[in-house]
Amino acid sequence: MRAGEPSQTAVMVCVARALAHGAPDLGRFSDPTAFTLLPEAERLWVERTRARDTPRNGRERFRRAADERRAMMMVARTVAIDEALRAAACRQVVILGAGLDGRAWRMPELADATVFEVDHPDSQAAKRARVAPLPQLAREVRFVPVDFTRDELGRALGDAGHDPAQPTLWIWEGVIMYLTRAEVAATLAVIERRSAAGSRLVAYYHRRALFLVLVGMLVKRLGEPLRSTFSVEAMRALLAQHGFRVTSDDDLPTLGARVSAQVAAATRVLRHARIAVAERVTPGS
């Protein structure tokens, strides 16, 4: 991230969710919060794209095509993580790198849950200014400002009232690839210490792929360079080192196929993008 600015990749994925909301043939996907959470300029872009206004130039044509592809990616990703959240049924949910995530304002399954939104202070300030009009569906939302590259995550969560003696669902979406391997391991160490029996972890990560070279060039220009990839075996081993057993690990095309044929086709080049779901392993289990 650039100092003093909210995450631009968070805005990009929120645009994608806003474009996908209400579109036909997208199965169980819905995100009525995304449009509200966007900056004004991005709302206007979403409105123009939905209206199929003629792009003004080649740059707009390229962006529209990229946003529409990204929308299908976000459908697969969002539906899979939502389903993992419902299955976990934890009363504590920690969203690491929450960005413009709207789950606490769109998922009635969180009615008995406290949601801890952990994110960089600059991104969090912009979100809190926009979220006010949305009805909150979670029992409670606690904003936890953290810079993952500098701040002590465990201390921040403790100060916010997170209870390590109670089961937690950890959602780690769209963050791992921007951290070094050392930072990933340090975050997992905190998650391990603060995860009681019954806790779950949902982690979105990337395998190494040529496609990521192009993506990396784009996000680096936004001040958010890609820093880590993991093989399936390496991610499974890393989670095991920190007390978690993987129960599922699927690529986006596989997850997209569970939503619709349209999403499966649109995500077929994203086999490097994966979502692992893991459960806390207690000593002796």
Secondary structure, 3 states (H helix, E strand, C coil): CCCCCCCHHHHHHHHHHHHHCCCCCCCCCCCCCHHHHCCHHHHHHHHHHHCCCCCCCHHHHHHHHHHHHHHHHHHHHHHHHHHHHHHHCCCEEEEECCCCCCHHHHCHHHCCCEEEEEECHHHHHHHHHHHCCCCCCCCEEEEEECCCCCCCHHHHHHHCCCCCCCCEEEEECCCHHHCCHHHHHHHHHHHHHCCCCCCEEEEEEECCCCHHHHHHHHHHHCCCCCCCCCCHHHHHHHHHHCCEEEEEEEEHHHHHHCCCHHHHHHCCCCCCEEEEEEEECCCCC
